[in-house]
């Protein structure tokens, strides 16, 4: 007999994603502005969204961003030791993907496609591909 778990409701998914993202933004030392822009929301929405009782909805784009950022965080934690892992997103990077910008600025400017590029880049570095 196979027991199936009930499918998570959108509000549960949003709550878990926002809780994880708030912890990551804090760990990386992101400003309120950077954290909001990276998640593609206004600063006032971000201030409300990071509270446990937030009842708003996130767009598919925002959920994809948060999912990819969680993947970036995981890759950084697996590949680098501290303090490099926590500071990598906010340090200037001369690599061709970042053009002398901080990875977080590159991700904010480039939106979801650039966030996914960063995730793919880190996964390749971590996996040796």
N, C-alpha and C positions, 0 to 999 in steps of 0.2 A: 504494500500500500504506500502510495506516495502522498506526502503531505505538502500542500502548496501554501506558501505565504501569501497573504492578501497583497495586492498591488498597492504600493505606496500612493497616497493621495498627493495632488500637486502642492497642497499647503505643507505637507510633511517634507517633500523634496525641497521646497523653497527654504524651510526652516533649517534643514541640515546643511544645505549649500551655503546659506548666509552665515551660519555659525562657524563653519569651517573657514569660509573666506574672511570673516572678521578676525579669526585667530591668525590666519596667514598675514593679513594686512598689518596686524599688530607686530607679529614676529619679524616682518620685513622692515618695520619702522616707517610704513607709508603714512604720509600726511592724509588728513580727511579728504582733501581735494584729490590727491593721487588715487586713493582707494575708491572714491566715488567715480572718477573718470575711468579707471580701469574696469570697473563693473558696469560702466555706461549708465550712470544715474547721477542725478543732481546731488550736491552735498547734503541738502536737507532730506532727501529721500534716503541717502546712505545713513545719516544719523538715526533715522527711524528704523531702517532695515536691519541695523546691527543689534537692535534691542530684541530680547526674546519674545516679546508679544506682538511682533510685526505681523500684520494680517494682509499686507499687500501681495500682489502677484508680480512675478518676474517674467519677462518675455523669454522666448526660446533663445534669442541671442544672448541675453544676460545669463541664462542658465548654462549655455554652452561656454561662455566666457569663464564663469566660475568653475565649471568642470575642468576646463583646460588649465586654469590657474592652479587648481588643486593638483593636477598632474605635473605642472612645472615645479610646484613646491616639493612634491614627492621626489622628482628627479634630482633637484638640488640637494635635498637631504640625503639621498642615497649616494650621490656622486662626490659631494664635497663635505668636508668637516666644517665645524664652526670655527671662526666667524664667517668664513667664505659663503657658506650656504645661506645664511640669513642676510648677508649684505650683497649678494650677487646681483639681484634685481635693481639695486639702487646705486651701483657703481658704474662709472663710465666704462663702456666696452668698445674697443677699437675694431672688433670683428666686423666683417662685411654685412652681417645681418642687422647691425646696430648703428653703423656709421658714426661712431664716436659719441653716441647718446647712451644714457642709462637704459637698460633693457625695459624698465617700467615706462619710460617716456616713449620708447619705440613702440611698445604695446599699446599705449594710450593713443598715440598718433595713428598707428596702423590698424587699430580695432581688432575684431575677431580674427581676420586672416593673419595678422602679425602675431597675435597671441598663439595661434595654432602653429605658426612657423617656429616660434620660440620653443614650444613644447616638443615639436618634432626634432629640432636641433638638439635639445637637451637629452631626449630619448636616444638619439643617435650617438651622442657623446657617451652617454651612460652604457649603451649597449655595444659600443664599438663598431657601429655600422657606418 
